[in-house]
């Protein structure tokens, strides 16, 4: 299907970084059209989680 003309590809511009009360890192982004996103990076700092393959 062809997207409507009113739709456009959002350009996510980084607004800033933050930290939640849980200590997770957040990245706020926004588009010129007014759309916003908040990406949360969950930091798995559990000792002995079993994943030692950190490239
Ligand atoms: Zn947009």
mmCIF file of the protein (N, C-alpha, C, O) and its ligand, coordinates in Angstrom:
data_MODEL
# 
_entry.id   MODEL 
# 
loop_
_entity.id 
_entity.type 
_entity.pdbx_number_of_molecules 
1 polymer     1 
2 non-polymer 1 
# 
_entity_poly.entity_id                      1 
_entity_poly.type                           'polypeptide(L)' 
_entity_poly.nstd_linkage                   no 
_entity_poly.nstd_monomer                   no 
_entity_poly.pdbx_seq_one_letter_code       
;(UNK)(UNK)(UNK)(UNK)(UNK)(UNK)(UNK)(UNK)(UNK)(UNK)(UNK)(UNK)(UNK)(UNK)(UNK)(UNK)
(UNK)(UNK)(UNK)(UNK)(UNK)(UNK)(UNK)(UNK)(UNK)(UNK)(UNK)(UNK)(UNK)(UNK)(UNK)(UNK)
(UNK)(UNK)(UNK)(UNK)(UNK)(UNK)(UNK)(UNK)(UNK)(UNK)(UNK)(UNK)(UNK)(UNK)(UNK)(UNK)
(UNK)(UNK)(UNK)(UNK)(UNK)(UNK)(UNK)
;
_entity_poly.pdbx_seq_one_letter_code_can   XXXXXXXXXXXXXXXXXXXXXXXXXXXXXXXXXXXXXXXXXXXXXXXXXXXXXXX 
_entity_poly.pdbx_strand_id                 A 
# 
loop_
_entity_poly_seq.entity_id 
_entity_poly_seq.num 
_entity_poly_seq.mon_id 
_entity_poly_seq.hetero 
1 1  UNK n 
1 2  UNK n 
1 3  UNK n 
1 4  UNK n 
1 5  UNK n 
1 6  UNK n 
1 7  UNK n 
1 8  UNK n 
1 9  UNK n 
1 10 UNK n 
1 11 UNK n 
1 12 UNK n 
1 13 UNK n 
1 14 UNK n 
1 15 UNK n 
1 16 UNK n 
1 17 UNK n 
1 18 UNK n 
1 19 UNK n 
1 20 UNK n 
1 21 UNK n 
1 22 UNK n 
1 23 UNK n 
1 24 UNK n 
1 25 UNK n 
1 26 UNK n 
1 27 UNK n 
1 28 UNK n 
1 29 UNK n 
1 30 UNK n 
1 31 UNK n 
1 32 UNK n 
1 33 UNK n 
1 34 UNK n 
1 35 UNK n 
1 36 UNK n 
1 37 UNK n 
1 38 UNK n 
1 39 UNK n 
1 40 UNK n 
1 41 UNK n 
1 42 UNK n 
1 43 UNK n 
1 44 UNK n 
1 45 UNK n 
1 46 UNK n 
1 47 UNK n 
1 48 UNK n 
1 49 UNK n 
1 50 UNK n 
1 51 UNK n 
1 52 UNK n 
1 53 UNK n 
1 54 UNK n 
1 55 UNK n 
# 
loop_
_struct_asym.id 
_struct_asym.entity_id 
A 1 
B 2 
# 
loop_
_chem_comp.id 
_chem_comp.type 
_chem_comp.mon_nstd_flag 
UNK 'L-peptide linking' . 
ZN  non-polymer         . 
# 
_pdbx_entity_nonpoly.entity_id   2 
_pdbx_entity_nonpoly.name        ? 
_pdbx_entity_nonpoly.comp_id     ZN 
# 
_pdbx_nonpoly_scheme.asym_id         B 
_pdbx_nonpoly_scheme.entity_id       2 
_pdbx_nonpoly_scheme.mon_id          ZN 
_pdbx_nonpoly_scheme.ndb_seq_num     1 
_pdbx_nonpoly_scheme.pdb_seq_num     101 
_pdbx_nonpoly_scheme.auth_seq_num    101 
_pdbx_nonpoly_scheme.pdb_mon_id      ZN 
_pdbx_nonpoly_scheme.auth_mon_id     ZN 
_pdbx_nonpoly_scheme.pdb_strand_id   A 
_pdbx_nonpoly_scheme.pdb_ins_code    . 
# 
loop_
_atom_site.group_PDB 
_atom_site.id 
_atom_site.type_symbol 
_atom_site.label_atom_id 
_atom_site.label_alt_id 
_atom_site.label_comp_id 
_atom_site.label_asym_id 
_atom_site.label_entity_id 
_atom_site.label_seq_id 
_atom_site.pdbx_PDB_ins_code 
_atom_site.Cartn_x 
_atom_site.Cartn_y 
_atom_site.Cartn_z 
_atom_site.occupancy 
_atom_site.B_iso_or_equiv 
_atom_site.pdbx_formal_charge 
_atom_site.auth_seq_id 
_atom_site.auth_comp_id 
_atom_site.auth_asym_id 
_atom_site.auth_atom_id 
_atom_site.pdbx_PDB_model_num 
ATOM   1   N  N  . UNK A 1 1  ? 0.839  -1.201  0.000  1.00 0.00 ? 1   UNK A N  1 
ATOM   2   C  CA . UNK A 1 1  ? 0.000  0.000   0.000  1.00 0.00 ? 1   UNK A CA 1 
ATOM   3   C  C  . UNK A 1 1  ? 0.869  1.245   0.000  1.00 0.00 ? 1   UNK A C  1 
ATOM   4   O  O  . UNK A 1 1  ? 1.941  1.281   0.604  1.00 0.00 ? 1   UNK A O  1 
ATOM   5   N  N  . UNK A 1 2  ? 0.390  2.244   -0.678 1.00 0.00 ? 2   UNK A N  1 
ATOM   6   C  CA . UNK A 1 2  ? 1.119  3.509   -0.717 1.00 0.00 ? 2   UNK A CA 1 
ATOM   7   C  C  . UNK A 1 2  ? 0.674  4.373   0.463  1.00 0.00 ? 2   UNK A C  1 
ATOM   8   O  O  . UNK A 1 2  ? -0.521 4.613   0.637  1.00 0.00 ? 2   UNK A O  1 
ATOM   9   N  N  . UNK A 1 3  ? 1.595  4.827   1.247  1.00 0.00 ? 3   UNK A N  1 
ATOM   10  C  CA . UNK A 1 3  ? 1.227  5.659   2.403  1.00 0.00 ? 3   UNK A CA 1 
ATOM   11  C  C  . UNK A 1 3  ? 0.585  6.962   1.962  1.00 0.00 ? 3   UNK A C  1 
ATOM   12  O  O  . UNK A 1 3  ? 0.869  7.478   0.881  1.00 0.00 ? 3   UNK A O  1 
ATOM   13  N  N  . UNK A 1 4  ? -0.270 7.475   2.800  1.00 0.00 ? 4   UNK A N  1 
ATOM   14  C  CA . UNK A 1 4  ? -0.960 8.722   2.486  1.00 0.00 ? 4   UNK A CA 1 
ATOM   15  C  C  . UNK A 1 4  ? 0.037  9.879   2.406  1.00 0.00 ? 4   UNK A C  1 
ATOM   16  O  O  . UNK A 1 4  ? 1.126  9.819   2.978  1.00 0.00 ? 4   UNK A O  1 
ATOM   17  N  N  . UNK A 1 5  ? -0.349 10.907  1.702  1.00 0.00 ? 5   UNK A N  1 
ATOM   18  C  CA . UNK A 1 5  ? 0.551  12.048  1.533  1.00 0.00 ? 5   UNK A CA 1 
ATOM   19  C  C  . UNK A 1 5  ? 0.812  12.760  2.867  1.00 0.00 ? 5   UNK A C  1 
ATOM   20  O  O  . UNK A 1 5  ? 1.841  13.411  3.052  1.00 0.00 ? 5   UNK A O  1 
ATOM   21  N  N  . UNK A 1 6  ? -0.135 12.621  3.775  1.00 0.00 ? 6   UNK A N  1 
ATOM   22  C  CA . UNK A 1 6  ? 0.020  13.310  5.049  1.00 0.00 ? 6   UNK A CA 1 
ATOM   23  C  C  . UNK A 1 6  ? 1.070  12.628  5.924  1.00 0.00 ? 6   UNK A C  1 
ATOM   24  O  O  . UNK A 1 6  ? 1.613  13.216  6.859  1.00 0.00 ? 6   UNK A O  1 
ATOM   25  N  N  . UNK A 1 7  ? 1.337  11.358  5.582  1.00 0.00 ? 7   UNK A N  1 
ATOM   26  C  CA . UNK A 1 7  ? 2.338  10.650  6.369  1.00 0.00 ? 7   UNK A CA 1 
ATOM   27  C  C  . UNK A 1 7  ? 3.724  11.032  5.894  1.00 0.00 ? 7   UNK A C  1 
ATOM   28  O  O  . UNK A 1 7  ? 3.919  11.396  4.734  1.00 0.00 ? 7   UNK A O  1 
ATOM   29  N  N  . UNK A 1 8  ? 4.656  10.950  6.770  1.00 0.00 ? 8   UNK A N  1 
ATOM   30  C  CA . UNK A 1 8  ? 6.032  11.208  6.402  1.00 0.00 ? 8   UNK A CA 1 
ATOM   31  C  C  . UNK A 1 8  ? 6.954  10.371  7.278  1.00 0.00 ? 8   UNK A C  1 
ATOM   32  O  O  . UNK A 1 8  ? 6.548  9.854   8.319  1.00 0.00 ? 8   UNK A O  1 
ATOM   33  N  N  . UNK A 1 9  ? 8.150  10.255  6.856  1.00 0.00 ? 9   UNK A N  1 
ATOM   34  C  CA . UNK A 1 9  ? 9.107  9.488   7.641  1.00 0.00 ? 9   UNK A CA 1 
ATOM   35  C  C  . UNK A 1 9  ? 9.636  10.366  8.762  1.00 0.00 ? 9   UNK A C  1 
ATOM   36  O  O  . UNK A 1 9  ? 10.286 11.383  8.522  1.00 0.00 ? 9   UNK A O  1 
ATOM   37  N  N  . UNK A 1 10 ? 9.349  9.959   9.979  1.00 0.00 ? 10  UNK A N  1 
ATOM   38  C  CA . UNK A 1 10 ? 9.795  10.757  11.113 1.00 0.00 ? 10  UNK A CA 1 
ATOM   39  C  C  . UNK A 1 10 ? 11.312 10.835  11.158 1.00 0.00 ? 10  UNK A C  1 
ATOM   40  O  O  . UNK A 1 10 ? 12.013 9.849   10.932 1.00 0.00 ? 10  UNK A O  1 
ATOM   41  N  N  . UNK A 1 11 ? 11.790 12.015  11.451 1.00 0.00 ? 11  UNK A N  1 
ATOM   42  C  CA . UNK A 1 11 ? 13.218 12.214  11.652 1.00 0.00 ? 11  UNK A CA 1 
ATOM   43  C  C  . UNK A 1 11 ? 13.444 12.392  13.144 1.00 0.00 ? 11  UNK A C  1 
ATOM   44  O  O  . UNK A 1 11 ? 13.097 13.416  13.731 1.00 0.00 ? 11  UNK A O  1 
ATOM   45  N  N  . UNK A 1 12 ? 14.030 11.374  13.733 1.00 0.00 ? 12  UNK A N  1 
ATOM   46  C  CA . UNK A 1 12 ? 14.197 11.410  15.187 1.00 0.00 ? 12  UNK A CA 1 
ATOM   47  C  C  . UNK A 1 12 ? 15.437 12.205  15.570 1.00 0.00 ? 12  UNK A C  1 
ATOM   48  O  O  . UNK A 1 12 ? 16.569 11.749  15.409 1.00 0.00 ? 12  UNK A O  1 
ATOM   49  N  N  . UNK A 1 13 ? 15.192 13.397  16.077 1.00 0.00 ? 13  UNK A N  1 
ATOM   50  C  CA . UNK A 1 13 ? 16.282 14.251  16.525 1.00 0.00 ? 13  UNK A CA 1 
ATOM   51  C  C  . UNK A 1 13 ? 16.467 14.063  18.026 1.00 0.00 ? 13  UNK A C  1 
ATOM   52  O  O  . UNK A 1 13 ? 15.498 14.074  18.785 1.00 0.00 ? 13  UNK A O  1 
ATOM   53  N  N  . UNK A 1 14 ? 17.676 13.896  18.431 1.00 0.00 ? 14  UNK A N  1 
ATOM   54  C  CA . UNK A 1 14 ? 17.927 13.660  19.847 1.00 0.00 ? 14  UNK A CA 1 
ATOM   55  C  C  . UNK A 1 14 ? 17.706 14.924  20.643 1.00 0.00 ? 14  UNK A C  1 
ATOM   56  O  O  . UNK A 1 14 ? 18.262 15.979  20.339 1.00 0.00 ? 14  UNK A O  1 
ATOM   57  N  N  . UNK A 1 15 ? 16.889 14.797  21.660 1.00 0.00 ? 15  UNK A N  1 
ATOM   58  C  CA . UNK A 1 15 ? 16.604 15.953  22.525 1.00 0.00 ? 15  UNK A CA 1 
ATOM   59  C  C  . UNK A 1 15 ? 17.525 15.946  23.738 1.00 0.00 ? 15  UNK A C  1 
ATOM   60  O  O  . UNK A 1 15 ? 18.040 16.983  24.157 1.00 0.00 ? 15  UNK A O  1 
ATOM   61  N  N  . UNK A 1 16 ? 17.716 14.767  24.285 1.00 0.00 ? 16  UNK A N  1 
ATOM   62  C  CA . UNK A 1 16 ? 18.579 14.712  25.458 1.00 0.00 ? 16  UNK A CA 1 
ATOM   63  C  C  . UNK A 1 16 ? 18.502 13.368  26.141 1.00 0.00 ? 16  UNK A C  1 
ATOM   64  O  O  . UNK A 1 16 ? 17.687 12.512  25.796 1.00 0.00 ? 16  UNK A O  1 
ATOM   65  N  N  . UNK A 1 17 ? 19.355 13.207  27.101 1.00 0.00 ? 17  UNK A N  1 
ATOM   66  C  CA . UNK A 1 17 ? 19.393 11.965  27.850 1.00 0.00 ? 17  UNK A CA 1 
ATOM   67  C  C  . UNK A 1 17 ? 18.897 12.207  29.267 1.00 0.00 ? 17  UNK A C  1 
ATOM   68  O  O  . UNK A 1 17 ? 18.965 13.315  29.798 1.00 0.00 ? 17  UNK A O  1 
ATOM   69  N  N  . UNK A 1 18 ? 18.405 11.145  29.849 1.00 0.00 ? 18  UNK A N  1 
ATOM   70  C  CA . UNK A 1 18 ? 17.925 11.251  31.215 1.00 0.00 ? 18  UNK A CA 1 
ATOM   71  C  C  . UNK A 1 18 ? 18.061 9.921   31.918 1.00 0.00 ? 18  UNK A C  1 
ATOM   72  O  O  . UNK A 1 18 ? 18.458 8.917   31.328 1.00 0.00 ? 18  UNK A O  1 
ATOM   73  N  N  . UNK A 1 19 ? 17.727 9.940   33.175 1.00 0.00 ? 19  UNK A N  1 
ATOM   74  C  CA . UNK A 1 19 ? 17.793 8.718   33.971 1.00 0.00 ? 19  UNK A CA 1 
ATOM   75  C  C  . UNK A 1 19 ? 16.499 8.599   34.763 1.00 0.00 ? 19  UNK A C  1 
ATOM   76  O  O  . UNK A 1 19 ? 16.052 9.551   35.402 1.00 0.00 ? 19  UNK A O  1 
ATOM   77  N  N  . UNK A 1 20 ? 15.910 7.418   34.708 1.00 0.00 ? 20  UNK A N  1 
ATOM   78  C  CA . UNK A 1 20 ? 14.675 7.203   35.437 1.00 0.00 ? 20  UNK A CA 1 
ATOM   79  C  C  . UNK A 1 20 ? 14.979 6.932   36.905 1.00 0.00 ? 20  UNK A C  1 
ATOM   80  O  O  . UNK A 1 20 ? 16.135 6.789   37.302 1.00 0.00 ? 20  UNK A O  1 
ATOM   81  N  N  . UNK A 1 21 ? 13.916 6.865   37.700 1.00 0.00 ? 21  UNK A N  1 
ATOM   82  C  CA . UNK A 1 21 ? 14.105 6.600   39.124 1.00 0.00 ? 21  UNK A CA 1 
ATOM   83  C  C  . UNK A 1 21 ? 14.707 5.223   39.349 1.00 0.00 ? 21  UNK A C  1 
ATOM   84  O  O  . UNK A 1 21 ? 15.332 4.966   40.378 1.00 0.00 ? 21  UNK A O  1 
ATOM   85  N  N  . UNK A 1 22 ? 14.512 4.341   38.375 1.00 0.00 ? 22  UNK A N  1 
ATOM   86  C  CA . UNK A 1 22 ? 15.044 2.987   38.495 1.00 0.00 ? 22  UNK A CA 1 
ATOM   87  C  C  . UNK A 1 22 ? 16.498 2.910   38.047 1.00 0.00 ? 22  UNK A C  1 
ATOM   88  O  O  . UNK A 1 22 ? 17.120 1.851   38.131 1.00 0.00 ? 22  UNK A O  1 
ATOM   89  N  N  . UNK A 1 23 ? 17.034 4.011   37.578 1.00 0.00 ? 23  UNK A N  1 
ATOM   90  C  CA . UNK A 1 23 ? 18.423 4.018   37.153 1.00 0.00 ? 23  UNK A CA 1 
ATOM   91  C  C  . UNK A 1 23 ? 18.605 3.655   35.697 1.00 0.00 ? 23  UNK A C  1 
ATOM   92  O  O  . UNK A 1 23 ? 19.730 3.467   35.234 1.00 0.00 ? 23  UNK A O  1 
ATOM   93  N  N  . UNK A 1 24 ? 17.497 3.552   34.968 1.00 0.00 ? 24  UNK A N  1 
ATOM   94  C  CA . UNK A 1 24 ? 17.599 3.224   33.552 1.00 0.00 ? 24  UNK A CA 1 
ATOM   95  C  C  . UNK A 1 24 ? 17.881 4.491   32.747 1.00 0.00 ? 24  UNK A C  1 
ATOM   96  O  O  . UNK A 1 24 ? 17.402 5.576   33.075 1.00 0.00 ? 24  UNK A O  1 
ATOM   97  N  N  . UNK A 1 25 ? 18.664 4.328   31.696 1.00 0.00 ? 25  UNK A N  1 
ATOM   98  C  CA . UNK A 1 25 ? 19.005 5.476   30.857 1.00 0.00 ? 25  UNK A CA 1 
ATOM   99  C  C  . UNK A 1 25 ? 17.916 5.690   29.809 1.00 0.00 ? 25  UNK A C  1 
ATOM   100 O  O  . UNK A 1 25 ? 17.459 4.743   29.168 1.00 0.00 ? 25  UNK A O  1 
ATOM   101 N  N  . UNK A 1 26 ? 17.510 6.938   29.646 1.00 0.00 ? 26  UNK A N  1 
ATOM   102 C  CA . UNK A 1 26 ? 16.484 7.244   28.673 1.00 0.00 ? 26  UNK A CA 1 
ATOM   103 C  C  . UNK A 1 26 ? 17.027 8.219   27.629 1.00 0.00 ? 26  UNK A C  1 
ATOM   104 O  O  . UNK A 1 26 ? 17.875 9.061   27.922 1.00 0.00 ? 26  UNK A O  1 
ATOM   105 N  N  . UNK A 1 27 ? 16.525 8.085   26.425 1.00 0.00 ? 27  UNK A N  1 
ATOM   106 C  CA . UNK A 1 27 ? 16.918 8.985   25.355 1.00 0.00 ? 27  UNK A CA 1 
ATOM   107 C  C  . UNK A 1 27 ? 15.654 9.576   24.735 1.00 0.00 ? 27  UNK A C  1 
ATOM   108 O  O  . UNK A 1 27 ? 14.852 8.857   24.139 1.00 0.00 ? 27  UNK A O  1 
ATOM   109 N  N  . UNK A 1 28 ? 15.484 10.873  24.877 1.00 0.00 ? 28  UNK A N  1 
ATOM   110 C  CA . UNK A 1 28 ? 14.310 11.524  24.340 1.00 0.00 ? 28  UNK A CA 1 
ATOM   111 C  C  . UNK A 1 28 ? 14.606 12.051  22.941 1.00 0.00 ? 28  UNK A C  1 
ATOM   112 O  O  . UNK A 1 28 ? 15.608 12.726  22.707 1.00 0.00 ? 28  UNK A O  1 
ATOM   113 N  N  . UNK A 1 29 ? 13.709 11.725  22.023 1.00 0.00 ? 29  UNK A N  1 
ATOM   114 C  CA . UNK A 1 29 ? 13.868 12.180  20.653 1.00 0.00 ? 29  UNK A CA 1 
ATOM   115 C  C  . UNK A 1 29 ? 12.591 12.866  20.206 1.00 0.00 ? 29  UNK A C  1 
ATOM   116 O  O  . UNK A 1 29 ? 11.527 12.671  20.793 1.00 0.00 ? 29  UNK A O  1 
ATOM   117 N  N  . UNK A 1 30 ? 12.708 13.659  19.178 1.00 0.00 ? 30  UNK A N  1 
ATOM   118 C  CA . UNK A 1 30 ? 11.538 14.349  18.679 1.00 0.00 ? 30  UNK A CA 1 
ATOM   119 C  C  . UNK A 1 30 ? 11.661 14.556  17.186 1.00 0.00 ? 30  UNK A C  1 
ATOM   120 O  O  . UNK A 1 30 ? 12.752 14.518  16.617 1.00 0.00 ? 30  UNK A O  1 
ATOM   121 N  N  . UNK A 1 31 ? 10.515 14.776  16.567 1.00 0.00 ? 31  UNK A N  1 
ATOM   122 C  CA . UNK A 1 31 ? 10.483 15.058  15.138 1.00 0.00 ? 31  UNK A CA 1 
ATOM   123 C  C  . UNK A 1 31 ? 9.942  16.468  14.938 1.00 0.00 ? 31  UNK A C  1 
ATOM   124 O  O  . UNK A 1 31 ? 9.252  17.009  15.802 1.00 0.00 ? 31  UNK A O  1 
ATOM   125 N  N  . UNK A 1 32 ? 10.256 17.042  13.814 1.00 0.00 ? 32  UNK A N  1 
ATOM   126 C  CA . UNK A 1 32 ? 9.809  18.413  13.544 1.00 0.00 ? 32  UNK A CA 1 
ATOM   127 C  C  . UNK A 1 32 ? 8.293  18.504  13.465 1.00 0.00 ? 32  UNK A C  1 
ATOM   128 O  O  . UNK A 1 32 ? 7.717  19.584  13.596 1.00 0.00 ? 32  UNK A O  1 
ATOM   129 N  N  . UNK A 1 33 ? 7.647  17.347  13.246 1.00 0.00 ? 33  UNK A N  1 
ATOM   130 C  CA . UNK A 1 33 ? 6.184  17.343  13.156 1.00 0.00 ? 33  UNK A CA 1 
ATOM   131 C  C  . UNK A 1 33 ? 5.547  17.358  14.533 1.00 0.00 ? 33  UNK A C  1 
ATOM   132 O  O  . UNK A 1 33 ? 4.336  17.535  14.663 1.00 0.00 ? 33  UNK A O  1 
ATOM   133 N  N  . UNK A 1 34 ? 6.373  17.169  15.569 1.00 0.00 ? 34  UNK A N  1 
ATOM   134 C  CA . UNK A 1 34 ? 5.840  17.218  16.918 1.00 0.00 ? 34  UNK A CA 1 
ATOM   135 C  C  . UNK A 1 34 ? 5.823  15.869  17.618 1.00 0.00 ? 34  UNK A C  1 
ATOM   136 O  O  . UNK A 1 34 ? 5.589  15.792  18.825 1.00 0.00 ? 34  UNK A O  1 
ATOM   137 N  N  . UNK A 1 35 ? 6.069  14.820  16.872 1.00 0.00 ? 35  UNK A N  1 
ATOM   138 C  CA . UNK A 1 35 ? 6.090  13.500  17.490 1.00 0.00 ? 35  UNK A CA 1 
ATOM   139 C  C  . UNK A 1 35 ? 7.304  13.378  18.404 1.00 0.00 ? 35  UNK A C  1 
ATOM   140 O  O  . UNK A 1 35 ? 8.369  13.929  18.127 1.00 0.00 ? 35  UNK A O  1 
ATOM   141 N  N  . UNK A 1 36 ? 7.121  12.657  19.480 1.00 0.00 ? 36  UNK A N  1 
ATOM   142 C  CA . UNK A 1 36 ? 8.223  12.466  20.419 1.00 0.00 ? 36  UNK A CA 1 
ATOM   143 C  C  . UNK A 1 36 ? 8.340  10.997  20.776 1.00 0.00 ? 36  UNK A C  1 
ATOM   144 O  O  . UNK A 1 36 ? 7.374  10.237  20.701 1.00 0.00 ? 36  UNK A O  1 
ATOM   145 N  N  . UNK A 1 37 ? 9.527  10.624  21.160 1.00 0.00 ? 37  UNK A N  1 
ATOM   146 C  CA . UNK A 1 37 ? 9.776  9.256   21.601 1.00 0.00 ? 37  UNK A CA 1 
ATOM   147 C  C  . UNK A 1 37 ? 10.664 9.286   22.826 1.00 0.00 ? 37  UNK A C  1 
ATOM   148 O  O  . UNK A 1 37 ? 11.467 10.198  23.020 1.00 0.00 ? 37  UNK A O  1 
ATOM   149 N  N  . UNK A 1 38 ? 10.500 8.282   23.629 1.00 0.00 ? 38  UNK A N  1 
ATOM   150 C  CA . UNK A 1 38 ? 11.386 8.117   24.776 1.00 0.00 ? 38  UNK A CA 1 
ATOM   151 C  C  . UNK A 1 38 ? 11.884 6.687   24.763 1.00 0.00 ? 38  UNK A C  1 
ATOM   152 O  O  . UNK A 1 38 ? 11.137 5.742   25.017 1.00 0.00 ? 38  UNK A O  1 
ATOM   153 N  N  . UNK A 1 39 ? 13.150 6.553   24.463 1.00 0.00 ? 39  UNK A N  1 
ATOM   154 C  CA . UNK A 1 39 ? 13.751 5.231   24.418 1.00 0.00 ? 39  UNK A CA 1 
ATOM   155 C  C  . UNK A 1 39 ? 14.423 4.948   25.746 1.00 0.00 ? 39  UNK A C  1 
ATOM   156 O  O  . UNK A 1 39 ? 15.212 5.749   26.249 1.00 0.00 ? 39  UNK A O  1 
ATOM   157 N  N  . UNK A 1 40 ? 14.097 3.804   26.297 1.00 0.00 ? 40  UNK A N  1 
ATOM   158 C  CA . UNK A 1 40 ? 14.647 3.436   27.605 1.00 0.00 ? 40  UNK A CA 1 
ATOM   159 C  C  . UNK A 1 40 ? 15.649 2.318   27.426 1.00 0.00 ? 40  UNK A C  1 
ATOM   160 O  O  . UNK A 1 40 ? 15.349 1.275   26.845 1.00 0.00 ? 40  UNK A O  1 
ATOM   161 N  N  . UNK A 1 41 ? 16.825 2.553   27.927 1.00 0.00 ? 41  UNK A N  1 
ATOM   162 C  CA . UNK A 1 41 ? 17.861 1.528   27.893 1.00 0.00 ? 41  UNK A CA 1 
ATOM   163 C  C  . UNK A 1 41 ? 17.901 0.844   29.256 1.00 0.00 ? 41  UNK A C  1 
ATOM   164 O  O  . UNK A 1 41 ? 18.348 1.416   30.250 1.00 0.00 ? 41  UNK A O  1 
ATOM   165 N  N  . UNK A 1 42 ? 17.430 -0.373  29.271 1.00 0.00 ? 42  UNK A N  1 
ATOM   166 C  CA . UNK A 1 42 ? 17.423 -1.118  30.533 1.00 0.00 ? 42  UNK A CA 1 
ATOM   167 C  C  . UNK A 1 42 ? 18.805 -1.697  30.760 1.00 0.00 ? 42  UNK A C  1 
ATOM   168 O  O  . UNK A 1 42 ? 19.295 -2.535  30.004 1.00 0.00 ? 42  UNK A O  1 
ATOM   169 N  N  . UNK A 1 43 ? 19.402 -1.223  31.816 1.00 0.00 ? 43  UNK A N  1 
ATOM   170 C  CA . UNK A 1 43 ? 20.751 -1.681  32.129 1.00 0.00 ? 43  UNK A CA 1 
ATOM   171 C  C  . UNK A 1 43 ? 20.675 -2.918  33.013 1.00 0.00 ? 43  UNK A C  1 
ATOM   172 O  O  . UNK A 1 43 ? 20.285 -2.843  34.178 1.00 0.00 ? 43  UNK A O  1 
ATOM   173 N  N  . UNK A 1 44 ? 21.044 -4.029  32.454 1.00 0.00 ? 44  UNK A N  1 
ATOM   174 C  CA . UNK A 1 44 ? 21.026 -5.276  33.201 1.00 0.00 ? 44  UNK A CA 1 
ATOM   175 C  C  . UNK A 1 44 ? 22.363 -5.439  33.917 1.00 0.00 ? 44  UNK A C  1 
ATOM   176 O  O  . UNK A 1 44 ? 23.312 -6.023  33.395 1.00 0.00 ? 44  UNK A O  1 
ATOM   177 N  N  . UNK A 1 45 ? 22.397 -4.910  35.106 1.00 0.00 ? 45  UNK A N  1 
ATOM   178 C  CA . UNK A 1 45 ? 23.650 -4.964  35.861 1.00 0.00 ? 45  UNK A CA 1 
ATOM   179 C  C  . UNK A 1 45 ? 23.623 -6.069  36.911 1.00 0.00 ? 45  UNK A C  1 
ATOM   180 O  O  . UNK A 1 45 ? 24.367 -6.036  37.891 1.00 0.00 ? 45  UNK A O  1 
ATOM   181 N  N  . UNK A 1 46 ? 22.756 -7.041  36.684 1.00 0.00 ? 46  UNK A N  1 
ATOM   182 C  CA . UNK A 1 46 ? 22.684 -8.144  37.641 1.00 0.00 ? 46  UNK A CA 1 
ATOM   183 C  C  . UNK A 1 46 ? 23.963 -8.968  37.628 1.00 0.00 ? 46  UNK A C  1 
ATOM   184 O  O  . UNK A 1 46 ? 24.415 -9.398  36.567 1.00 0.00 ? 46  UNK A O  1 
ATOM   185 N  N  . UNK A 1 47 ? 24.536 -9.185  38.778 1.00 0.00 ? 47  UNK A N  1 
ATOM   186 C  CA . UNK A 1 47 ? 25.773 -9.965  38.868 1.00 0.00 ? 47  UNK A CA 1 
ATOM   187 C  C  . UNK A 1 47 ? 25.536 -11.423 38.515 1.00 0.00 ? 47  UNK A C  1 
ATOM   188 O  O  . UNK A 1 47 ? 24.590 -12.056 38.983 1.00 0.00 ? 47  UNK A O  1 
ATOM   189 N  N  . UNK A 1 48 ? 26.414 -11.928 37.685 1.00 0.00 ? 48  UNK A N  1 
ATOM   190 C  CA . UNK A 1 48 ? 26.305 -13.337 37.316 1.00 0.00 ? 48  UNK A CA 1 
ATOM   191 C  C  . UNK A 1 48 ? 25.068 -13.629 36.505 1.00 0.00 ? 48  UNK A C  1 
ATOM   192 O  O  . UNK A 1 48 ? 24.412 -14.650 36.709 1.00 0.00 ? 48  UNK A O  1 
ATOM   193 N  N  . UNK A 1 49 ? 24.742 -12.740 35.587 1.00 0.00 ? 49  UNK A N  1 
ATOM   194 C  CA . UNK A 1 49 ? 23.546 -12.946 34.785 1.00 0.00 ? 49  UNK A CA 1 
ATOM   195 C  C  . UNK A 1 49 ? 23.742 -14.090 33.794 1.00 0.00 ? 49  UNK A C  1 
ATOM   196 O  O  . UNK A 1 49 ? 22.769 -14.660 33.299 1.00 0.00 ? 49  UNK A O  1 
ATOM   197 N  N  . UNK A 1 50 ? 24.970 -14.417 33.512 1.00 0.00 ? 50  UNK A N  1 
ATOM   198 C  CA . UNK A 1 50 ? 25.227 -15.536 32.612 1.00 0.00 ? 50  UNK A CA 1 
ATOM   199 C  C  . UNK A 1 50 ? 25.591 -15.093 31.214 1.00 0.00 ? 50  UNK A C  1 
ATOM   200 O  O  . UNK A 1 50 ? 26.027 -15.908 30.400 1.00 0.00 ? 50  UNK A O  1 
ATOM   201 N  N  . UNK A 1 51 ? 25.417 -13.806 30.918 1.00 0.00 ? 51  UNK A N  1 
ATOM   202 C  CA . UNK A 1 51 ? 25.764 -13.309 29.589 1.00 0.00 ? 51  UNK A CA 1 
ATOM   203 C  C  . UNK A 1 51 ? 27.122 -12.606 29.670 1.00 0.00 ? 51  UNK A C  1 
ATOM   204 O  O  . UNK A 1 51 ? 27.215 -11.454 30.095 1.00 0.00 ? 51  UNK A O  1 
ATOM   205 N  N  . UNK A 1 52 ? 28.144 -13.303 29.266 1.00 0.00 ? 52  UNK A N  1 
ATOM   206 C  CA . UNK A 1 52 ? 29.489 -12.751 29.367 1.00 0.00 ? 52  UNK A CA 1 
ATOM   207 C  C  . UNK A 1 52 ? 30.016 -12.345 27.994 1.00 0.00 ? 52  UNK A C  1 
ATOM   208 O  O  . UNK A 1 52 ? 31.176 -11.960 27.850 1.00 0.00 ? 52  UNK A O  1 
ATOM   209 N  N  . UNK A 1 53 ? 29.157 -12.437 27.001 1.00 0.00 ? 53  UNK A N  1 
ATOM   210 C  CA . UNK A 1 53 ? 29.599 -12.126 25.643 1.00 0.00 ? 53  UNK A CA 1 
ATOM   211 C  C  . UNK A 1 53 ? 29.298 -10.664 25.332 1.00 0.00 ? 53  UNK A C  1 
ATOM   212 O  O  . UNK A 1 53 ? 28.368 -10.354 24.587 1.00 0.00 ? 53  UNK A O  1 
ATOM   213 N  N  . UNK A 1 54 ? 30.083 -9.783  25.904 1.00 0.00 ? 54  UNK A N  1 
ATOM   214 C  CA . UNK A 1 54 ? 29.895 -8.357  25.670 1.00 0.00 ? 54  UNK A CA 1 
ATOM   215 C  C  . UNK A 1 54 ? 30.963 -7.860  24.703 1.00 0.00 ? 54  UNK A C  1 
ATOM   216 O  O  . UNK A 1 54 ? 32.052 -7.458  25.114 1.00 0.00 ? 54  UNK A O  1 
ATOM   217 N  N  . UNK A 1 55 ? 30.641 -7.895  23.436 1.00 0.00 ? 55  UNK A N  1 
ATOM   218 C  CA . UNK A 1 55 ? 31.579 -7.531  22.401 1.00 0.00 ? 55  UNK A CA 1 
ATOM   219 C  C  . UNK A 1 55 ? 32.255 -6.247  22.733 1.00 0.00 ? 55  UNK A C  1 
ATOM   220 O  O  . UNK A 1 55 ? 33.093 -5.774  21.965 1.00 0.00 ? 55  UNK A O  1 
HETATM 221 ZN ZN . ZN  B 2 .  ? 7.520  13.347  12.004 1.00 0.00 ? 101 ZN  A ZN 1 
# 
